[in-house]
């Protein structure tokens, strides 16, 4: 979503950091560009004015202009003000109330209220271990109640039985009563929407609020609607009184102005963001992490969290053991490709790695998109078990059969085999004896730089147990990564050699991280 803004701000701020000293005119010229970039990203005019005024006030000071690297200081000020504009500290859904805690979902039709209600319920039941009841109060939209019931069945969440003819306020009262009798911790009320804000809608919302006494009123807004989403939030807040915002479709190609404006205009925190269609694709909104991504500083903490959620601990440990012996067959390669798909593909991972955001365009130009992974997995699945274990068996006739089975051609198979060969050679080199192998040394060095001690995975231990890390430890990890030079634009990752311009086959020796995905992170929670 923030790609255009990221590119614009990145080029403006890189121009500043390359200079030895900055004059007031330099800062003003840069801020003019920043202002233009924010306005093009559809950020509200008042918010842009206030943002640039605050940055100018802090940046045009004698103590900064005389500092050693004034350009970097300006980048820091822009970064800090961006965090402030987004809300400072992240605020989660508040469940500190007597059970059942009532969460009322409001918003316009088509913003994704029903799906978001199910996603929040799924999140609370899996992460917080809460017993949740969902109730649809939408009696107007055809099959709206049935949709919520099916989503509940899919996510294994209780839904209120449908009784035709009941009014939304009666359903709300019945839901709260049913939750109390059923011993539920949370009840989520999915209210009806309209295509636009009107008086009957607001009256209905106010009546439901009076009957159900919700602890949280979350406004669900489509982040692709731009400035209209800000007006919507203001209207709902004035009439109903919202406690927080949920932005959907943050994985879309909108300009991100709504996300940057809503907190500043309404004063209400953005609590959650929808980043995909799946039930699990709902994330907490962390202003610092979003600001880091916008300025191309990466997001190590979210990457670690995503790894903890998606990587199978047992498979990772088995992979680490194989790598230590220098073994790597085509089944292992397929596992790595699947893991990368789960974590958001190459684009998703690159966007979170410090200094790597700009590589996404180069990869796309080289034809290295996520569809490529799907084709490569199809090729591997079209092979026999013996062929996957021993690729040397693959002669011309076998390749013809595999090409027909996977819908590809011999050239694609040869590329895959070349990539596997390079990675297998690298595994041998990394798993070699003498000083514990290159992989152990590299991971040990990275862990040491980040203050974690020891190596990683089955090759030295020392990586913290990600299943038990609390948010404060993750924030500390982010700060340590920044201190080690991982959080600076263009800083690169140790051992990746600053990411080569040519990503030939993804198998070059400078891309060790892809050889083992996230090689053997031992403390990861087991798959449910």
Number of C-alpha atoms within 10 A of each C-alpha: 20 21 20 17 20 19 16 19 23 19 11 18 21 15 13 21 17 12 13 12 16 20 12 14 10 16 20 15 13 18 21 14 16 22 19 14 20 25 18 15 22 21 23 20 13 11 19 21 13 12 21 19 13 14 21 17 9 16 24 18 11 10 9 18 20 12 14 11 17 23 25 19 18 25 21 14 17 25 19 17 19 22 21 17 23 25 22 16 13 17 17 15 19 13 17 8 11 10 15 25 23 26 24 26 27 25 28 21 18 13 22 18 26 26 20 24 26 26 23 20 26 25 19 18 18 13 9 9 11 16 20 26 26 27 28 27 24 20 17 12 11 9 11 16 22 14 14 23 22 14 21 24 12 12 18 13 19 19 24 22 15 14 9 7 9 13 13 23 20 14 25 30 15 17 25 28 14 17 25 16 10 13 13 18 21 25 29 28 30 27 26 23 22 14 10 10 15 9 9 10 16 16 13 17 22 15 15 23 19 13 15 21 17 20 19 19 23 25 26 30 29 24 29 23 16 23 18 14 23 24 15 18 23 18 16 17 18 10 13 18 18 22 19 24 27 27 26 24 19 20 16 15 13 19 24 25 25 26 29 28 24 30 22 20 17 18 16 20 23 28 21 24 25 27 17 16 14 10 18 16 14 22 18 15 23 21 22 21 21 20 25 23 22 24 28 26 28 32 24 25 21 19 18 17 16 15 20 22 19 18 25 19 19 17 17 24 20 15 25 24 18 19 27 23 17 19 17 22 17 23 16 21 24 20 17 23 23 17 19 23 19 15 18 15 17 20 21 17 21 19 23 23 24 26 24 22 25 17 18 18 13 13 18 13 10 13 11 19 16 17 12 13 19 14 17 21 21 18 23 21 17 19 21 12 12 11 17 20 15 12 15 10 12 18 9 10 9 15 20 15 14 23 20 14 15 18 11 16 16 16 11 15 21 13 14 22 19 15 17 22 17 17 25 22 16 25 25 20 18 21 23 18 13 7 8 14 19 19 25 23 19 18 24 23 19 21 19 15 17 20 15 17 18 19 21 27 24 22 24 15 18 19 20 18 13 19 14 12 13 9 11 9 14 17 16 14 18 22 17 17 23 18 14 18 18 25 24 19 21 19 18 20 20 16 18 14 12 15 17 13 9 11 16 14 16 19 21 17 19 16 19 22 15 19 24 22 20 20 26 27 29 24 21 23 18 14 10 4
